[in-house]
Amino acid sequence: MTTAADAGLPDDSTSSGSAQDAATTVQLSAAPDRDAAARRAEDLFIDSFGYRPDGVWSAPGRVNIIGEHVDYQDGLCVPMAISHRCFAAAARTPTDRLRVRSAQSETVLDIDARDLAPGRVEGWPAYVAGVLWALRPHISGSTTQGMDIMIDGQVPLGAGLSSSAALECAVAEAIESLLSLSTSPLQRVQAAITAETDFAGASTGGLDQSASVLSRSGHALFLDCRDFSTRPVPWDLAGQDLALLITDTRAEHSHVDGEYTARRADSEQAARDLGVGTLRDVDPSALEEVLPTITDEVVRRRARHVITEIERVRAFDSLLASGTAREHVAELGALLDASHDSLRDDYEVTVDQLDVAVEAARGAGAHGARMTGGGFGGSTIAMVEAGEAQQVASAIAGAFAARGFAAPEFFLALPSEGAGQDR
């Protein structure tokens, strides 16, 4: 099974050096300027297809601040969009041919859009073609579906920052505009989810796509995965001299694998054992009473993570509702720490690089740190004092060098706007 990573989206890896070199050469990477990136996508389209596109659309990657591996159990999450985005320059054509290319890959898709079906497209183009296929119920039967699309991805690959959702959602915005579909943002979210699960064959709960479409600048997004209702949550860390440091551990990860599927199956088994539709329905105050009724020890631990993680999201949201992040920095940090420990011990989705990054961040003074994303590689986040971000990053880099790991990549996360048209 292939993933969106096969598109060859930007991967600015750096080579590993000595502990001293890692500690003194750490840089906090910034996303490309959005307007310049949109112009680049437009130019790439012209170079590839020989004419000017009708427009350029983009969608961001995301980090999940808290609420991990609960979206497929009707859970609660608090993600935010980041400033790294995937761009789609596109134009409608008078045919039914769908032609898709990527600035980072030699793979080209050229197919009759009327022939789209699960299994007909392989590799990263499936994430693009799948969106058009998923939007078919909103397309008039007499409408031709031909279009040319150039993808230029700026979301780091393999980092757990949801490059696949950014790809799908940028394409959904382009198709919405090119075919004048009048779909709602939530319908585009659902189309992106369908494209990934039913067409590309990956397993996703919808958190990533919701964050990529529905996020607002300067805010996190409180997401109820039961009904996909959302509301913005003020998250102006920069205005409070705080920062969210992302560490891309460079440990490869993929959602289209047996581990993710196994965790999802375990959580579903736990819900059946407890006689509930999803683990969201379990009263957390009765946790110690209900957990022993699950006979399988592994399934029991999986249930404990999901139930307690949903409760941690409620606590996180309540703290932000009652004051600023600065006012509750210690409590918020403790929730981040508890989330990681649960993902490590009960859900078992961390790897050495994730654990080392979290421990190094905590040791260097971070208020709280945790893995983010599906796990088995990817990234961590750490809530730090703005003036200490470099210091914390250097400590993580030194810990990686001491263990012989490849040098990590660091980003400062800024809560950004969701998907939309750029040009």
Backbone torsions as a table, in degrees:
resi	resn	phi	psi	omega
1	MET	NA	137.9	-178.8
2	THR	-105.0	162.6	-177.3
3	THR	-128.7	174.7	178.5
4	ALA	-61.9	-22.1	178.4
5	ALA	-60.0	-25.7	-179.7
6	ASP	-66.6	-12.1	177.8
7	ALA	-69.0	-14.2	-178.5
8	GLY	71.6	35.5	178.5
9	LEU	-64.7	158.4	-168.0
10	PRO	-49.6	136.5	-177.2
11	ASP	-139.9	87.2	-173.2
12	ASP	-86.8	56.5	-177.4
13	SER	-69.3	151.0	175.3
14	THR	-119.2	151.9	-177.6
15	SER	-77.8	152.0	-179.0
16	SER	-77.3	142.5	176.3
17	GLY	-130.1	-160.7	179.6
18	SER	-73.4	165.0	178.9
19	ALA	-59.7	-39.1	-179.6
20	GLN	-66.8	-43.2	178.8
21	ASP	-62.0	-42.8	-178.4
22	ALA	-61.7	-37.3	-176.2
23	ALA	-74.3	-22.6	-173.9
24	THR	-107.1	-8.8	-176.1
25	THR	-117.7	13.7	-178.9
26	VAL	-65.1	134.7	174.9
27	GLN	-125.1	143.8	175.7
28	LEU	-96.4	108.6	-172.1
29	SER	-76.7	142.6	177.1
30	ALA	-108.7	152.2	176.4
31	ALA	-71.4	152.9	175.4
32	PRO	-59.7	150.2	174.2
33	ASP	-55.5	129.9	-172.7
34	ARG	-63.3	-43.8	-178.2
35	ASP	-66.2	-41.7	178.8
36	ALA	-64.8	-38.5	179.0
37	ALA	-65.9	-37.9	177.8
38	ALA	-65.9	-40.5	177.1
39	ARG	-63.9	-38.3	178.1
40	ARG	-62.2	-44.6	179.0
41	ALA	-61.0	-40.6	178.1
42	GLU	-62.3	-44.2	179.3
43	ASP	-64.7	-39.3	178.3
44	LEU	-63.7	-38.1	176.9
45	PHE	-61.7	-47.7	-178.9
46	ILE	-60.4	-43.9	-180.0
47	ASP	-63.4	-35.4	-174.6
48	SER	-83.9	-43.6	-173.4
49	PHE	-104.4	-13.4	174.2
50	GLY	86.6	8.4	176.4
51	TYR	-152.3	170.4	-175.0
52	ARG	-82.8	137.4	179.4
53	PRO	-71.6	163.0	175.9
54	ASP	-72.9	-22.4	-179.8
55	GLY	179.1	175.0	175.7
56	VAL	-129.3	130.0	179.4
57	TRP	-123.1	156.5	-179.9
58	SER	-149.1	161.3	176.8
59	ALA	-145.6	147.0	-175.0
60	PRO	-89.2	158.5	162.3
61	GLY	-74.6	-176.2	-178.1
62	ARG	-148.0	158.8	161.4
63	VAL	-118.0	145.2	174.3
64	ASN	-97.5	116.9	-176.7
65	ILE	-69.9	-44.2	176.4
66	ILE	-161.7	151.4	-178.3
67	GLY	106.6	61.8	-172.8
68	GLU	-102.1	138.7	179.6
69	HIS	57.6	38.1	174.6
70	VAL	-123.9	-8.7	-175.2
71	ASP	-64.1	-34.3	179.9
72	TYR	-85.2	8.7	171.4
73	GLN	-121.0	31.5	179.0
74	ASP	60.3	30.9	-173.5
75	GLY	-80.5	-168.7	179.5
76	LEU	-118.3	141.6	-177.1
77	CYS	-141.7	157.4	174.2
78	VAL	-131.1	80.7	175.5
79	PRO	-89.4	173.1	171.5
80	MET	-147.1	147.3	174.4
81	ALA	-76.5	147.5	176.5
82	ILE	-108.9	172.6	-174.9
83	SER	-81.9	-10.5	174.2
84	HIS	-77.1	129.7	-171.0
85	ARG	-132.6	161.6	169.7
86	CYS	-106.6	132.3	-176.3
87	PHE	-109.8	140.7	177.8
88	ALA	-129.4	107.2	171.6
89	ALA	-88.9	130.3	-171.3
90	ALA	-148.4	157.0	176.0
91	ALA	-146.2	144.9	174.6
92	ARG	-82.0	145.3	178.3
93	THR	-122.7	162.6	-177.0
94	PRO	-83.0	14.5	-179.2
95	THR	-115.3	-171.7	172.2
96	ASP	-108.8	16.1	178.9
97	ARG	-81.2	132.2	172.7
98	LEU	-104.7	115.6	178.6
99	ARG	-117.1	125.4	-175.6
100	VAL	-131.3	134.1	176.7
101	ARG	-136.2	161.3	179.1
102	SER	-128.7	141.2	177.2
103	ALA	-66.1	-18.9	-175.2
104	GLN	-109.9	6.5	-176.5
105	SER	-143.8	147.0	176.5
106	GLU	-84.9	-9.5	179.9
107	THR	-67.5	133.1	-179.6
108	VAL	-125.0	135.8	174.3
109	LEU	-106.2	130.2	175.1
110	ASP	-142.8	104.7	-172.0
111	ILE	-146.6	151.2	172.8
112	ASP	-71.8	120.1	-176.3
113	ALA	-58.6	-25.9	180.0
114	ARG	-71.4	-15.7	-179.1
115	ASP	-95.0	2.4	-176.9
116	LEU	-64.6	131.8	177.6
117	ALA	-162.6	152.6	177.2
118	PRO	-53.3	133.7	-179.4
119	GLY	93.0	-11.2	-178.1
120	ARG	-85.0	-20.6	-178.1
121	VAL	-125.6	133.9	-178.8
122	GLU	-114.7	163.5	176.2
123	GLY	72.1	-164.3	-176.0
124	TRP	-61.1	-30.7	179.0
125	PRO	-60.3	-18.7	178.3
126	ALA	-63.0	-30.0	179.8
127	TYR	-71.6	-23.6	176.6
128	VAL	-86.2	-53.9	-179.1
129	ALA	-59.9	-34.8	-178.9
130	GLY	-63.1	-31.1	178.9
131	VAL	-68.2	-44.3	177.2
132	LEU	-61.7	-42.2	177.9
133	TRP	-61.9	-41.7	-177.9
134	ALA	-70.9	-25.5	-179.6
135	LEU	-86.3	-1.5	-177.1
136	ARG	-53.0	-38.8	179.6
137	PRO	-59.4	-18.6	-178.8
138	HIS	-98.6	-0.1	-176.1
139	ILE	-102.9	130.0	178.0
140	SER	-60.8	141.7	-177.8
141	GLY	-60.9	-23.9	-179.0
142	SER	-91.6	-1.8	-176.4
143	THR	-84.2	127.1	172.9
144	THR	-71.2	147.9	-173.4
145	GLN	-114.4	13.3	-178.0
146	GLY	-69.5	138.3	176.0
147	MET	-162.2	154.2	173.2
148	ASP	-109.0	134.1	-176.6
149	ILE	-134.2	129.9	172.6
150	MET	-111.9	122.9	-179.4
151	ILE	-99.1	133.8	172.8
152	ASP	-134.7	102.2	-173.1
153	GLY	-94.3	133.3	178.3
154	GLN	-118.9	10.6	176.0
155	VAL	-91.1	122.2	-176.8
156	PRO	-55.9	138.5	-178.1
157	LEU	-81.4	149.1	172.9
158	GLY	66.8	12.6	-174.5
159	ALA	-101.1	1.6	-177.4
160	GLY	72.2	22.6	-178.6
161	LEU	-104.5	12.7	171.1
162	SER	66.2	55.7	173.7
163	SER	-63.5	-30.9	-179.3
164	SER	-67.8	-44.5	178.8
165	ALA	-65.3	-38.8	177.5
166	ALA	-60.8	-40.8	177.3
167	LEU	-62.2	-50.7	-178.7
168	GLU	-61.1	-44.1	-173.2
169	CYS	-74.4	-33.0	174.1
170	ALA	-63.4	-42.5	179.0
171	VAL	-66.4	-39.7	178.4
172	ALA	-60.5	-40.5	177.9
173	GLU	-64.4	-40.4	-179.9
174	ALA	-64.4	-46.3	-178.8
175	ILE	-65.0	-40.5	177.8
176	GLU	-55.0	-45.2	-177.8
177	SER	-75.4	-44.6	-176.2
178	LEU	-63.5	-37.5	-177.5
179	LEU	-101.2	4.6	177.9
180	SER	50.0	57.5	-171.0
181	LEU	-83.3	-25.5	-177.4
182	SER	61.6	33.6	174.3
183	THR	-79.3	155.5	176.6
184	SER	-82.6	161.4	174.8
185	PRO	-54.8	-39.5	179.9
186	LEU	-66.7	-35.4	177.2
187	GLN	-66.3	-34.6	176.9
188	ARG	-70.8	-35.3	173.0
189	VAL	-59.1	-47.7	-178.9
190	GLN	-63.3	-37.4	178.2
191	ALA	-65.0	-39.9	178.3
192	ALA	-65.8	-39.6	177.2
193	ILE	-63.3	-46.6	179.6
194	THR	-61.1	-40.1	179.1
195	ALA	-60.0	-42.0	-177.0
196	GLU	-75.1	-41.9	-175.1
197	THR	-81.3	-48.1	-171.4
198	ASP	-91.7	-28.0	-176.5
199	PHE	-100.2	-50.8	-178.7
200	ALA	-82.3	-19.2	176.2
201	GLY	84.2	18.2	175.9
202	ALA	-95.6	162.4	-179.4
203	SER	-107.0	120.2	-179.0
204	THR	-141.1	145.5	-179.7
205	GLY	-95.6	-9.7	176.3
206	GLY	105.8	-8.9	179.2
207	LEU	-58.9	-48.0	-173.4
208	ASP	-62.4	-46.1	-178.3
209	GLN	-66.8	-37.7	178.5
210	SER	-63.1	-44.9	179.6
211	ALA	-64.3	-38.7	-176.3
212	SER	-68.1	-32.1	-177.7
213	VAL	-93.4	-41.3	-164.5
214	LEU	-99.4	-5.3	-175.4
215	SER	-68.7	156.1	177.2
216	ARG	-123.2	145.7	178.6
217	SER	-58.7	136.9	177.5
218	GLY	78.9	6.7	-176.3
219	HIS	-136.0	152.2	162.8
220	ALA	-90.0	176.4	-176.4
221	LEU	-125.7	117.2	172.8
222	PHE	-82.6	119.8	-174.0
223	LEU	-121.0	123.5	172.8
224	ASP	-97.3	108.8	-174.2
225	CYS	-77.0	-2.4	175.0
226	ARG	-74.9	-44.4	-178.7
227	ASP	-123.9	5.3	-179.4
228	PHE	60.0	24.1	172.0
229	SER	-73.9	147.1	-177.9
230	THR	-138.5	161.4	169.3
231	ARG	-154.5	146.9	179.8
232	PRO	-72.6	146.0	177.9
233	VAL	-122.4	120.8	179.7
234	PRO	-55.7	129.4	-175.2
235	TRP	-148.3	55.1	-178.2
236	ASP	-90.9	73.1	-178.9
237	LEU	-62.9	-40.0	-177.0
238	ALA	-59.4	-36.2	179.4
239	GLY	-71.6	-9.0	179.2
240	GLN	-117.4	20.2	179.0
241	ASP	58.7	32.3	173.8
242	LEU	-116.8	166.2	178.8
243	ALA	-149.6	153.6	173.8
244	LEU	-109.6	110.1	-177.7
245	LEU	-92.2	121.7	175.3
246	ILE	-96.3	130.2	173.2
247	THR	-114.0	112.1	171.7
248	ASP	-82.3	109.9	-172.7
249	THR	-73.7	-11.1	-177.3
250	ARG	70.4	4.3	175.4
251	ALA	-80.0	117.9	-174.6
252	GLU	-62.1	145.5	177.4
253	HIS	-147.2	159.7	177.0
254	SER	-150.1	140.5	176.1
255	HIS	-84.5	-18.9	-177.9
256	VAL	-91.7	70.3	-179.8
257	ASP	-151.4	173.1	-175.6
258	GLY	-67.4	-28.5	-176.0
259	GLU	-66.3	-48.9	179.5
260	TYR	-61.2	-45.3	-179.6
261	THR	-61.9	-38.4	-179.7
262	ALA	-66.0	-40.4	179.5
263	ARG	-65.4	-39.9	178.7
264	ARG	-64.7	-42.0	178.4
265	ALA	-63.9	-39.1	178.2
266	ASP	-61.8	-42.5	-178.9
267	SER	-67.4	-36.8	177.6
268	GLU	-67.2	-37.3	176.6
269	GLN	-65.2	-39.3	178.5
270	ALA	-61.0	-42.2	178.6
271	ALA	-62.8	-41.0	177.4
272	ARG	-64.2	-42.1	179.9
273	ASP	-61.9	-32.5	-178.0
274	LEU	-91.9	-1.7	176.9
275	GLY	70.1	32.7	179.3
276	VAL	-123.7	159.2	179.2
277	GLY	-65.4	-47.0	174.7
278	THR	-143.4	166.1	-179.0
279	LEU	-68.9	-13.8	173.2
280	ARG	-60.0	-26.5	-175.7
281	ASP	-81.0	-5.8	-178.9
282	VAL	-81.4	131.1	176.8
283	ASP	-72.0	115.0	-176.8
284	PRO	-62.7	-24.7	179.0
285	SER	-70.4	-18.5	179.1
286	ALA	-101.9	17.1	-173.7
287	LEU	-56.2	-47.8	-176.0
288	GLU	-68.4	-20.2	178.0
289	GLU	-84.0	-38.1	-173.4
290	VAL	-87.4	-30.9	-176.0
291	LEU	-58.9	-41.5	-179.6
292	PRO	-61.9	-15.6	178.5
293	THR	-75.4	-12.2	174.4
294	ILE	-87.5	114.9	-172.5
295	THR	-76.7	-33.3	-179.3
296	ASP	-78.3	121.3	-173.4
297	GLU	-64.2	-38.4	179.5
298	VAL	-66.7	-47.2	178.9
299	VAL	-61.4	-35.9	178.9
300	ARG	-63.1	-42.9	179.2
301	ARG	-67.5	-37.7	177.3
302	ARG	-61.0	-43.1	179.4
303	ALA	-62.7	-41.6	-178.7
304	ARG	-61.1	-41.1	178.1
305	HIS	-60.9	-51.1	-174.5
306	VAL	-61.1	-45.1	-177.0
307	ILE	-66.5	-44.6	-179.1
308	THR	-72.7	-31.2	179.1
309	GLU	-67.4	-40.5	176.8
310	ILE	-61.3	-39.5	178.2
311	GLU	-68.3	-34.1	176.8
312	ARG	-65.4	-36.2	177.2
313	VAL	-64.3	-42.1	177.8
314	ARG	-59.5	-42.9	-180.0
315	ALA	-66.1	-41.0	179.2
316	PHE	-61.1	-46.3	-179.8
317	ASP	-64.4	-40.5	179.9
318	SER	-63.9	-38.5	179.0
319	LEU	-63.9	-44.5	-179.8
320	LEU	-69.6	-26.1	177.0
321	ALA	-74.1	-23.7	-176.0
322	SER	-100.5	-0.6	-179.9
323	GLY	171.8	-178.6	-178.0
324	THR	-80.5	167.3	175.5
325	ALA	-60.5	-36.8	178.7
326	ARG	-63.1	-41.2	-178.4
327	GLU	-66.7	-27.0	-176.2
328	HIS	-120.8	28.1	-171.4
329	VAL	-60.3	-38.5	-178.6
330	ALA	-67.6	-43.8	-179.3
331	GLU	-67.9	-40.8	178.2
332	LEU	-63.6	-42.3	178.8
333	GLY	-63.0	-38.8	178.8
334	ALA	-64.2	-35.4	177.5
335	LEU	-67.8	-39.3	175.8
336	LEU	-61.4	-44.3	179.1
337	ASP	-61.0	-46.1	-178.5
338	ALA	-64.2	-35.0	178.1
339	SER	-62.4	-47.4	179.9
340	HIS	-62.9	-44.3	-178.0
341	ASP	-60.8	-37.1	178.2
342	SER	-69.2	-40.8	177.6
343	LEU	-65.4	-32.4	178.9
344	ARG	-75.6	-46.5	-169.8
345	ASP	-92.7	-41.1	-176.3
346	ASP	-94.3	-40.8	-177.9
347	TYR	-94.6	-19.5	174.4
348	GLU	53.1	54.5	178.5
349	VAL	-117.1	6.4	176.9
350	THR	-91.0	165.0	171.5
351	VAL	-128.8	173.4	-174.4
352	ASP	-55.1	-42.8	-177.5
353	GLN	-62.2	-40.0	178.4
354	LEU	-64.2	-44.8	-179.0
355	ASP	-66.5	-40.9	178.9
356	VAL	-64.2	-42.5	179.2
357	ALA	-61.6	-43.7	-179.7
358	VAL	-65.6	-46.5	-178.6
359	GLU	-65.0	-39.6	178.8
360	ALA	-65.5	-39.6	178.6
361	ALA	-64.1	-44.7	178.4
362	ARG	-61.7	-42.7	-179.5
363	GLY	-66.1	-25.2	-179.1
364	ALA	-91.2	5.3	173.8
365	GLY	106.8	7.1	176.9
366	ALA	-61.6	143.9	178.5
367	HIS	-69.5	-29.4	178.4
368	GLY	-171.5	153.4	-178.6
369	ALA	-152.2	149.0	179.4
370	ARG	-159.9	159.6	168.9
371	MET	-69.0	156.9	176.3
372	THR	-135.4	145.3	-177.7
373	GLY	97.2	-164.8	-174.6
374	GLY	-73.2	-18.3	-179.8
375	GLY	90.6	-165.5	-176.0
376	PHE	57.8	33.8	-173.7
377	GLY	125.8	-168.8	177.6
378	GLY	93.1	-138.9	-167.6
379	SER	-123.5	163.2	169.5
380	THR	-121.5	160.8	171.3
381	ILE	-123.4	150.9	176.8
382	ALA	-139.7	129.0	175.0
383	MET	-87.2	117.8	-171.5
384	VAL	-132.6	163.3	168.2
385	GLU	-65.5	137.0	-175.1
386	ALA	-55.9	-39.6	-178.5
387	GLY	-75.2	-6.5	-178.3
388	GLU	-112.0	6.8	-178.1
389	ALA	-59.7	-44.0	179.7
390	GLN	-62.5	-41.1	-179.9
391	GLN	-63.6	-43.9	179.9
392	VAL	-66.2	-42.7	178.6
393	ALA	-60.3	-41.5	179.4
394	SER	-64.1	-37.7	178.1
395	ALA	-64.5	-41.1	178.3
396	ILE	-65.0	-44.7	180.0
397	ALA	-61.0	-41.2	178.1
398	GLY	-63.6	-40.7	178.2
399	ALA	-64.6	-36.8	177.9
400	PHE	-66.8	-44.6	-179.8
401	ALA	-62.6	-38.8	179.3
402	ALA	-64.0	-29.2	179.7
403	ARG	-92.4	-2.7	-179.6
404	GLY	79.5	17.0	177.8
405	PHE	-80.4	154.8	171.8
406	ALA	-60.3	147.7	-177.6
407	ALA	-62.7	133.1	179.2
408	PRO	-77.3	168.3	174.7
409	GLU	-112.3	143.5	-175.8
410	PHE	-123.0	142.0	177.6
411	PHE	-137.0	148.1	168.2
412	LEU	-98.8	120.6	-174.5
413	ALA	-83.8	126.1	173.9
414	LEU	-113.4	125.4	-179.6
415	PRO	-63.7	118.8	-167.6
416	SER	-118.3	175.6	-178.0
417	GLU	-76.8	151.3	178.1
418	GLY	-76.3	-168.0	-173.4
419	ALA	-62.6	150.0	178.0
420	GLY	179.5	-177.3	-179.3
421	GLN	-91.7	137.2	-178.1
422	ASP	-104.0	-35.5	-177.3
423	ARG	-141.7	NA	NA
